[in-house]
Amino acid sequence: MSAKPSATAPAKEPAKSKLVLIGAIVVVLAVLAVAAFLFLNARNQEGDDAPTSSAEVLVPTFLPLDNMVVNLADPGGDRFVQIGITLELQDDKTAKVVKQYLPSIRNGVLLLVSQRSSEELMARAGKEKLAADIREEVSRPLGLGAAPAARAAADDAGADEAERPRRRENAVRRVLFSSFIIQ
């Protein structure tokens, strides 16, 4: 037998080395792709958990007021309303300030309600208007919102939204009725 290697043996060796090189490249790319996916996924989850400064969610504070019984402005003066109000405020700090002005706020609310008639308050629109007026009345001692007279004058004059008196964000979010009995 001859010691001469065959002509086909050296040709298989470079093909094998190319195949191993291609396999190694595929494995490295797959590992890099998985690592990139895991890195980006972990980064996105951290971003979802951290509160964003522009869209920070504030939990409201609810401040119930004592029930009030008020005579209504009906002819004869024999109608009255018992009303329970809860204020939805921006935060606890606002609740402390509202509590300081509570006598003034209750007085303003009593005056507002006493100007209404039972017929007016029976309708949903009348209750919603009353709630909006109470919200302004509560905001007034806190220095929030435009003065109702200035806003009414701008509304009567047909002023555009840009021309109306600017007001800061109201810390009194909503006025909620916990009871509303008209007799």
N, C-alpha and C positions, 0 to 999 in steps of 0.2 A: 504494500500500500504506500501510497505516496504521502509525503508530509506536506504537501501543497494544500492550502485551504481552498475550499470551493469558492466560486465566484459569487454565489448567492449569499453567503454568510455575512460579508461586510455590508451588504445592502440592507439587511434587516436591522442592524445595530443603529444606524442613524434614524430610521423610521421609528424604532422603539424610543429613542431619546427624544425625538420630536413629540411623540405621543405622551411621554411622561411630562415634558415641559408644558404642553397644552393642558394637561390634566392639573398640573400644579397651578397654572395661571387661573383656571376655572375655579379651583378650590379657594385661592386667595381672593378672587373677586366675590365669590359667594360669602366668604367670611366678612369682607368689607361691607357688603350690602346688608348683611344681618346686623353688623355693628352699627352702621349708619341708621338703620330702622329703629333699633333699640334706643340709640342716643336721641333721635328726634322724638320718638314716642315718650320717653321719660321727660324730655324738655317740655313737650306739650302738656303733659299731666301736671307738671310743676306750675306752668302758666295758668292752668285752669283753677288750681287750688288757691293761688295767691289772689287776694282781692285787688281789683284795679281801682286806681284813684278816681277815675272819672265815672265809673259805674258802681260805686260802693253802695251797698244796700243798707239803709238805715231802718231799724225796727221802730215802728211808731210807739208812742206812749199814749195811753188812753187815760183821760182825766174826767171822771164822772162828776157832774155838778149835782147839788141837792135838787130834789123835785121842787118845782115852783107852781103856785096856783095864782093865776092872773085873771082879773076881770077883762072881758073883751069889749071892744068898741061898738057893740050892737046897740040898737035903739032900746031904751028901757034899762039897759045895764044889768040884765038878769042872767047873762051868759058868762061862763068862765071856762078856762082851760087849765088842766093840770099837765105840766110838761116836764119831762125828764130829758136832760141833755148830757151827752158824753162828747168830749172834745178829743179828736185825734190829733195829737201834736207830733212835731218832728222828733223830739228827743226829751230826755229827762231834764235837761237844762231849761228847756222852754217850759216844761211843767212847773218848775220851781218859780219861774218868773210869773207865769199865769196865776199861780197860787197867791203871790204877793198882791196882785191886782184884782183878786177875786171879788171883793165888795163892789168895786167900780164896774166890773164886768157883769155881775148879777144885776146891778141897777140898770145898766144899759140894756140887758136882755129883757128885763121886766118892762121897761119903757117901750121897747120894740114890739113885744107881744101884745101889750095893752092897746096898741094902735091898730091892731088887726081885728077884723070881724070874724064871727064863726063861719060865715059863708065862705070867706076868703081862705080860711084855714082848713076847711073841709076838702078842698081840691088839692091834688098832689102838687100842682104848680105853686100854690100858695105856701105849702110846707117847704118846698125847695127854695122859694124866694126868701122865706123866713130864715132858713138855714144859712143862705148866702149872707143875709144881713147880720145874723148872729156872728158869723165868721169874721166879718169886717168889724163888728163891735168888739169882739175879743181881741182882734189884731190892733185896734186903735191904741190902747194903752201901751202895747209892746213896741209901738213905733214902726209897725209893718204895714205895707200896702199904702196906696195913695188915699188921700182923704176922699170920702164918698162925695163930698160937694164938688171937688175938683174933677173927679171922674165923671160925675153926672153932668157937669158943665161941658166937658169935652164930648160926652155922648150926645148931648142936646145940640151942640154946635156941629155935629157930624164929623168930628175929627177922625183922621185915619189912626190906625194902631200906632204908627210911628210918632204921631203928634200927641198922643195921650200921655198923661203923667206916668213916668216910669216908677215901678215899685219893685222893691226887693222881694225875693222869694218868701212867701208867707209860711211861717213855722206852724201855723194852724192849718193842718191839711184838710180836715173835714169836720162838720158838725153833725153828730149822729143823734137821733131821737130815740131814747130808750123807752119813753112812754109819751102818749099824746092823747089825752082824754078831753073832749069838749062836752060841756053840759050847759 
